[in-house]
Amino acid sequence: MATKYEVVVVVVPFPAQGHLNQLLHFSSLISSYKNIQVHYVSTKIHTRQAKIRAHGLLNPSSSSNNNIIHFHEFSTPSFPSPPPNPNSNIKFPSHLQPSFESSYHLRSPVASLLRSLSSIARRVVVVHDSLMAYVVQDFTSLPNVESYNFHSVSAFTIFLFLWESMGKPFPIEAEILDNLPSLEGNEIRRRAAELGVAVRRSVVEGGVTRKELDSFIAHITR
């Protein structure tokens, strides 16, 4: 049977705001390219949060770009939603843990979605949050589906996490710490302004970020 679409991209974020927002913006960038259909997968409540807080996306459910982002709002069992504890010694937002665990139930509907899309597309590309690998694991059973891991934190953060998990096997050079931003209220503003300019330059035609995204699009549409 002839395929209806060339390439379909399925985006699966982790159900926490920083993760949802990043992958929604990524979905918007992907949808700006021609002939790529984008599907954003989450629960109803988390998709609603992402849409409301999607700064810079006037209407993410319709398209000012070339394509529409298709939202899939799957159901999960009800879960407790305790208030945060501001006096906790643990900085991790443990009150959100039941919400995170509810995402375990997305595996079956996501697998069904992938099977459905794989029958109408030449190629299905899954981009999932690094914390959602268990949800998309069934992609391996489909010959025209491939998966890519999206890390929502910086390479420096990942390095520190691995460094600490290994028991800090080697010292960090003092020069690295010296180059970290200072806490001085005007220095932070200056560096933030410089970073804003650099980011805007990187995403325009010819910018380094745009070139990397173009390279990724070329890879998945080959």
C-alpha positions in Angstrom: 0.0 0.0 0.0 1.3 3.4 -0.9 2.2 5.7 2.0 0.3 8.9 2.6 3.1 10.8 4.3 6.9 10.8 3.8 8.0 11.6 7.3 6.0 11.8 10.6 7.6 13.1 13.8 6.2 12.0 17.2 7.3 14.0 20.2 7.0 12.6 23.7 7.8 15.0 26.5 8.2 14.2 30.2 5.2 15.5 32.2 7.0 18.4 33.9 6.8 22.0 32.7 10.4 22.6 31.7 10.3 19.4 29.7 6.9 20.0 28.2 7.7 23.5 27.1 11.1 22.7 25.5 9.6 19.9 23.4 6.6 22.0 22.4 8.9 24.7 21.0 10.9 21.9 19.3 7.7 20.6 17.7 7.0 24.1 16.5 10.4 24.4 14.9 10.0 21.0 13.2 6.6 21.9 11.9 8.0 24.9 10.1 9.6 22.6 7.6 7.6 21.5 4.6 6.1 18.0 4.3 6.7 16.9 8.0 3.7 16.0 10.1 4.3 16.5 13.8 2.5 14.8 16.7 2.9 15.9 20.3 2.0 13.2 22.8 1.0 13.8 26.5 -1.9 13.8 28.9 -4.8 16.3 28.7 -3.7 18.2 31.8 -0.1 18.4 30.8 -0.8 19.4 27.2 -3.0 22.2 28.5 -0.2 23.4 30.7 2.2 23.4 27.8 -0.1 25.4 25.6 -0.9 28.0 28.2 2.7 28.6 29.1 4.1 28.3 25.5 5.6 31.8 25.3 6.1 32.9 21.8 3.6 30.5 20.3 0.4 32.4 19.7 -1.7 29.4 18.9 0.2 26.1 19.0 -2.8 24.0 18.1 -3.1 25.7 14.7 -0.5 26.8 12.4 1.1 30.0 11.4 3.8 27.7 10.0 3.6 25.2 7.2 2.1 22.3 9.2 -0.2 21.8 12.2 1.0 20.2 15.4 -1.3 17.3 16.2 -1.9 16.9 19.9 -2.7 13.5 21.4 -4.1 13.8 24.9 -4.1 10.3 26.4 -5.8 9.4 29.7 -4.1 8.1 32.8 -5.5 6.8 36.0 -6.3 9.4 38.7 -3.4 10.2 41.0 -3.0 12.2 44.2 -1.9 15.8 43.9 -0.5 16.8 47.3 0.6 20.4 47.9 4.3 21.2 47.9 6.2 21.2 51.2 8.2 24.4 51.4 10.0 23.2 54.5 11.3 20.0 53.0 15.0 19.3 53.1 14.8 17.6 49.7 14.8 20.1 46.8 13.2 17.6 44.4 9.5 18.4 43.8 8.4 15.1 45.4 4.7 16.3 45.5 4.8 15.9 41.7 6.0 12.3 41.8 2.5 10.7 41.5 2.0 12.8 38.3 5.4 11.5 36.9 4.5 7.9 37.8 1.2 8.2 36.0 3.1 8.5 32.7 3.9 4.8 33.0 0.4 4.2 31.6 1.2 6.0 28.3 3.2 3.1 26.9 0.2 1.2 25.4 -1.5 4.2 23.7 1.8 5.5 22.4 2.6 2.0 21.0 -0.9 2.0 19.3 -0.2 5.5 17.8 3.1 4.4 16.4 1.6 1.3 14.8 -1.1 3.5 13.2 1.3 6.1 11.9 3.8 3.5 10.7 1.1 2.2 8.3 0.6 5.5 6.6 4.1 7.0 6.6 7.4 6.0 4.9 9.3 6.9 8.1 8.2 7.6 11.6 10.7 9.5 13.8 10.2 9.5 17.6 11.8 12.2 19.6 11.4 11.4 23.3 12.5 13.0 26.5 15.4 11.1 28.1 13.1 10.2 31.0 10.4 8.7 28.7 12.3 5.9 27.1 10.1 3.3 28.8 7.0 4.8 27.1 8.3 4.6 23.5 10.2 1.3 23.9 7.8 -0.6 21.5 9.1 1.3 18.5 11.7 -1.4 18.1 8.9 -3.8 16.8 8.2 -1.5 13.8 10.7 -1.5 10.9 10.1 2.0 9.7 10.2 3.7 13.1 13.3 5.1 14.8 13.9 6.9 18.0 16.0 9.8 19.2 16.8 10.9 22.8 16.1 14.5 23.8 18.1 15.8 26.8 16.3 18.7 28.4 19.3 19.8 30.5 22.7 21.2 29.5 25.7 19.1 28.8 27.4 20.7 31.9 24.5 19.5 34.1 24.8 15.9 32.7 28.5 16.0 33.3 28.1 17.0 36.9 25.5 14.3 37.5 27.7 11.6 36.0 30.7 13.0 37.9 28.9 12.9 41.2 27.4 9.4 40.5 30.9 8.1 40.0 32.0 9.4 43.4 33.8 12.5 42.0 36.7 10.4 40.6 38.8 13.4 39.6 38.9 17.1 40.7 37.3 19.8 38.6 39.8 22.4 37.4 39.5 25.7 39.2 39.4 27.5 35.9 36.0 26.0 35.0 34.5 27.3 38.2 36.1 30.7 37.7 34.2 31.0 34.4 30.8 30.4 35.9 28.6 33.6 36.1 28.9 35.6 39.2 25.8 36.4 41.4 26.1 40.1 41.0 22.4 41.4 40.2 24.1 43.9 37.1 26.6 41.2 35.9 23.7 38.7 35.6 21.6 41.2 33.5 24.6 41.9 31.3 25.3 38.3 30.6 21.6 37.5 30.1 21.4 40.3 27.5 24.5 39.0 25.7 23.1 35.4 25.8 19.8 36.7 24.3 21.6 38.3 21.4 23.7 35.2 20.8 20.6 32.9 20.9 18.7 35.1 18.4 21.6 35.1 16.0 22.0 31.3 16.3 18.4 30.6 15.1 18.4 32.9 12.0 19.4 31.6 8.6 23.0 30.7 8.7 23.2 30.6 12.5 24.8 27.6 14.2 21.5 26.4 15.8 19.6 26.7 12.6 22.4 24.8 10.8 22.2 22.0 13.3 18.4 21.8 13.0 18.7 21.8 9.2 21.2 19.0 9.5 18.8 17.0 11.7 15.9 17.5 9.3 18.1 16.4 6.4 19.0 13.3 8.3 15.4 12.2 9.1 14.1 13.0 5.7 16.8 11.3 3.7 
